[in-house]
Amino acid sequence: MSSYAAVMLLDFSFLRAFGAEHPTLLSIFAFIVVLGVLIFVHELGHFILAKYFGVGVEKFSLGFGPRIFGKSYGGTEYLISAVPLGGYVKMIGEDPKEPLPPEDQKRSFNNQHVMKRFLIVAAGPAFNLLFAVIVFLGMFMIGYPSDDTTIGWVERNSAAWEAGLRSGDRVLAVNGEQIRLWEDLSKRIRESKAQALSLEAVRDSGGFKVVVQPEITEGKNLFGEDEKRPYIGIQHQTLGPVVGLLSPLSPAGRAGFKTGDLILSVNGEEVESIPLLEKIIMRHLGNRMQFEVEQDGKKIPMSVVLTQPEIESLQKGGEYQVLERFGLAYAELFVRQVTSGSPAEKAGIKAGDLINGIDGRPVYTFAELQEKISRKPGIPMRLKIVRAGVSLMLTVTPNAVTEKDALGNKVSVGKIGILSAHYPKPGPTILVRYNPFTALEKSLAMTGEFIVLILISLVKLIQQVIPVETMGGPIMIAQLAGQQIQYGVLELFKFMALISINLGILNLLPIPILDGGHILFFAIEGVLGHPLSMKKREIAQQVGLFLLVFLILFVTYNDIMRLFG
């Protein structure tokens, strides 16, 4: 039984989120580890079932080609071969044309009952799926870092904002069901079908309840298809303390603040986020505030002394108006840089400008601004700009730029040539551990979810929703494995589990030469009561081999084009 074909035919459409960089020595090392382990697991399945049913195993090899190292034990030669792109188990009597001495007839693979042959062949893919379950089980039991339910940022005027949720709030329950992880909160929102959600949350050690009515927004799913989904306007990432200057006449302006400044501390208190900055400012009203700021790559001190009218204005200001009345704002929609010769420069946009409207509608995030611009290549747009406290209306026509989307499709998008001063930071995480029984339940569920995702990906490939260019082989495995190992051993093992599931499922495809092709022949034999004729099997094997060689060349071409394209 050979693992070579399935290793070369991997469908990576569902793994695009992992990203891929140019291969390095680390990538090559990770590739050898990943492939070696997964092939060993696959072939071990064939080997154990063959031994269990009394079938003689002549060779058990990791890799193909010339023998590098080998040792015989118990009638089997265990090998490591030169080409680490597969592996095989050679059983006695596996080739029907092979002459066998009388003493080997009982141990011959082809002389076994059809159900035994079926199980021996199916054991390879089954062990790949079992390996994934074991990896996920260990991950859930040992513990892995995961995002908690702390809200890092709330979009102004969104459903969450109108309900009273703010940055720093931690959600404890949804519709009476307790949750711990951000992924659980996201799942409840997705499954709400735009029905109102009752959220229990905590803020500054005080609990409260709110009802949030999700809005329906348009977006794209994992496969690039348009979809409508519930949205309440929150994210786990928090806004780093990078600010934009609203007016040079404000307290911040008098102190020398500039757009893009990173605030490090106030009166010795470390500033980790914009919401924390607002709280620190309110605590020090009436006192001299000594800021440590990183400006233009240098750390500089700044001193702010508020006048009595300014103190009163801050005290009377509404919730979350502190920063604005101080003369600063989130750097989210401030322009940090304008590309020379770009549509933005031609329209008169400058570094430090605040963009808070487009075509007569307000925008609240840079991502929203980017999305609206990207949808109108070559179409003039009116932008509302605030510069030094003065509002301006500028017309800009985005350039049409050809890019590849997440699935490798070439698309035309609008670009105007600006960079945001936005500085998102990862939100807080917790170490999640489960008892063995819960961990097993979750590992089985996770394996099942990935199996379904791979099967859907295959269907989408046939339907041409996913371009065939997303298929990849060993080079892509090396790229992805190299990237994952940089994040740590846990991420590498999780990646191995995903590839193992992929290998197991694709090996079950009813293509002659693959395990699935053998299983199909055995199923036909079970129904007919006798095997297909040798001639029919040989023709099927030749067709399967041709298809396999074609696909191997195709995915290798994809890998090379991704590498040098």
Stockholm file with secondary structure:
# STOCKHOLM 1.0

chainA/1-565         MSSYAAVMLLDFSFLRAFGAEHPTLLSIFAFIVVLGVLIFVHELGHFILAKYFGVGVEKFSLGFGPRIFGKSYGGTEYLISAVPLGGYVKMIGEDPKEPLPPEDQKRSFNNQHVMKRFLIVAAGPAFNLLFAVIVFLGMFMIGYPSDDTTIGWVERNSAAWEAGLRSGDRVLAVNGEQIRLWEDLSKRIRESKAQALSLEAVRDSGGFKVVVQPEITEGKNLFGEDEKRPYIGIQHQTLGPVVGLLSPLSPAGRAGFKTGDLILSVNGEEVESIPLLEKIIMRHLGNRMQFEVEQDGKKIPMSVVLTQPEIESLQKGGEYQVLERFGLAYAELFVRQVTSGSPAEKAGIKAGDLINGIDGRPVYTFAELQEKISRKPGIPMRLKIVRAGVSLMLTVTPNAVTEKDALGNKVSVGKIGILSAHYPKPGPTILVRYNPFTALEKSLAMTGEFIVLILISLVKLIQQVIPVETMGGPIMIAQLAGQQIQYGVLELFKFMALISINLGILNLLPIPILDGGHILFFAIEGVLGHPLSMKKREIAQQVGLFLLVFLILFVTYNDIMRLFG
#=GR chainA/1-565 SS CBCHHHHHTCBCGGGGGGCCCCCCHHHHHHHHHHHHHHHHHHHHHHHHHHHHTTCCEEEEEEEEEEEEEEEEETTEEEEEEEEEEEEEEEETTCSTTSCCCGGGSTTCGGGSCHHHHHHHHHHHHHHHHHHHHHHHHHHHHHCEEEEBSBCCEECTTSHHHHHTCCTTCEEEEETTEECCBHHHHHHHHHTTTTCCEEEEEEETTEEEEEEECCEEEEEECTTSCEEEEEECSEESSEECSEEEESCTTSHHHHHTCCTTEEEEEETTEECCSHHHHHHHHHHTTTSCEEEEEEETTEEEEEEECCCHHHHHHHHHSCTTCHHHHHTEEEGGGBEEEECTTSHHHHHTCCTTCEEEEETTEECCCHHHHHHHHHTCTTCCEEEEEEETTEEEEEEECCEEEEEECTTSCEEEEEECCEEECCCEECCCEEEECCCHHHHHHHHHHHHHHHHHHHHHHHHHHHTTSSCGGGBCCHHHHHHHHHHHHHTCHHHHHHHHHHHHHHHHHHHTSSCTTSHHHHHHHHHHHHHHSSCCCHHHHHHHHHHHHHHHHHHHHHHHHHHHHHHHC
#=GC SS_cons         CBCHHHHHTCBCGGGGGGCCCCCCHHHHHHHHHHHHHHHHHHHHHHHHHHHHTTCCEEEEEEEEEEEEEEEEETTEEEEEEEEEEEEEEEETTCSTTSCCCGGGSTTCGGGSCHHHHHHHHHHHHHHHHHHHHHHHHHHHHHCEEEEBSBCCEECTTSHHHHHTCCTTCEEEEETTEECCBHHHHHHHHHTTTTCCEEEEEEETTEEEEEEECCEEEEEECTTSCEEEEEECSEESSEECSEEEESCTTSHHHHHTCCTTEEEEEETTEECCSHHHHHHHHHHTTTSCEEEEEEETTEEEEEEECCCHHHHHHHHHSCTTCHHHHHTEEEGGGBEEEECTTSHHHHHTCCTTCEEEEETTEECCCHHHHHHHHHTCTTCCEEEEEEETTEEEEEEECCEEEEEECTTSCEEEEEECCEEECCCEECCCEEEECCCHHHHHHHHHHHHHHHHHHHHHHHHHHHTTSSCGGGBCCHHHHHHHHHHHHHTCHHHHHHHHHHHHHHHHHHHTSSCTTSHHHHHHHHHHHHHHSSCCCHHHHHHHHHHHHHHHHHHHHHHHHHHHHHHHC
//
